[in-house]
Amino acid sequence: MTSRSHNVLRGLALLAAVFAFGVVMFGAFVRLSNAGLSCPDWPTCYGRAAWPEQQHEIAQANQAFPDRPYETHKAWREQVHRFLAGTLGTLVFVLALIASWRKPWTRYAVIAGAIFAAVGVAMYIKGEHHWSLLVSLLAIGLPLIAAIGLHRPGAWRISVLALSVVVFQAMLGMWTVTLLLKPIVVMGHLLGGITTFALLAYAALRFAGVGANDDSYAGLRKAVVVGIVLLLAQIALGGWTSSNYAALACGTDFPKCLGQWAPATDFREGFVLWRGIGVNYEGGVLDMAARSAIQITHRLGALVVFCYLAWLSHRVSRRGLRSLGLAIAVVLVTQVLLGISNVHFGLPLPVATLHNGVAALLLFTLLAALARTQKRHEDAMFLSHGYR
């Protein structure tokens, strides 16, 4: 691996991470503006590569999908999101290809995975859904095997692994439409986007040389990992809250819920993960007690995460990483204030969208902290032993 190739990987990983953050933000905008089913088919929109614009195209769209009348102000959002996701997939493929290039079998596995992904989409469009699923599983599995077998530092392997995640994320996007916004799928799609961003951001940090010169910060590693796990669980809860339309289940009351400290709740019904096929979840299907249970759980989760990350930011600062500890604290407080504002102001779209974006930024600060607990010289040693 030449230093020039390493610089390309570093720049490409950074570009892909920034682009992934944009896709996460735009995806949140699409979901929160209730545009998730504005294109009833996938990957086309009313049978078109873009979306209907002319009057005769709109008439044809309404005739083809009478149960889903065309909404001009929403359809473009969904299809633009798909275009952005496709562009991200291309960036990740190039990143994975460069990272795996030196070893022939890993290079061919990445190329084959990309080909199978394209073939799977083509088969799905033709209605060959079972074959499409099989081919798509190969598209996921081949880069995954390549990442496991790649004898290089973590950033290289993560770059290849990201391709598998992106392909699976595309499948979740398809199921989001075909399974009519099933909450477990919508939540999974959100987590898939966050995971893609996290992998690319961490790879970019490591390629950029973020790390420690020795093991002086190794004692922080477990605490940071616990923080990442807690935050991901809270993001999943947020996805479950949003996909079940429970964000305003407590009205605009905070910290109380519907004017009470202990309102009627149904936790059992609120956390049923699978309700069968064919149910349209647009607008939600749960009663108020179940939605209140979800909202209260999300608030309790936020309290736990806030307390832990506040302690973690203090510990990180005390260990000599003051700017990083301050960054964690500032983003954490911003996220909590956005969450409260969502409730108090009745879920305004800009605030709700920012709430998703700042969650990703908070995850980034923890990933930066994790990178700082690991030795910086890992990549440098790799480059110096015959790979320059």
Secondary structure, 3 states (H helix, E strand, C coil): CCHHHHHHHHHHHHHHHHHHHHHHHHHHHHHHCCCCCCCCCCCCECCECCCCCCHHHHHHHHHHCCCCCCCHHHHHHHHHHHHHHHHHHHHHHHHHHHHHCCCHHHHHHHHHHHHHHHHHHHHHHCCCHHHHHHHHHHHHHHHHHHHHHCCCCHHHHHHHHHHHHHHHHHHHHHHHHHCCCCHHHHHHHHHHHHHHHHHHHHHHHHHCCCCECCCCCHHHHHHHHHHHHHHHHHHHHHHHHHHCCCCCCCCCCCCCECCECCCCCCHHHHCCCCCCCCCCCCCCCCCHHHHHHHHHHHHHHHHHHHHHHHHHHHHHHHCCCHHHHHHHHHHHHHHHHHHHHHHHCCCCHHHHHHHHHHHHHHHHHHHHHHHHCCECHHHHHHHHCCCC
